[in-house]
């Protein structure tokens, strides 16, 4: 198994307008499972354009909150490293 590298993950492009952001979401549909699953579900449910992006934003927010909660949990159970004193 090869080692994971952040460069292997498709990066989101910088956007300056709402239209660029919409285009970027659609591009990331091919690379991001959460974007793909959200937009596919919204399409299946027959959401209009505004509702499908609200649905996507909601799912991204939920995912972000879950990830943040996991990070806080991991930080809470990590044992602090003891301070080492070196005498010379």
ABEGO torsion letter per residue (X at the ends): XBBBBAAABBBBBBBABAAAAAAAAAAAAAABAAAAAAAAAAAAAGBBAAAAAAAAAAAAAAAAAAAAAAAAAAAAABBBBBBBBBBX
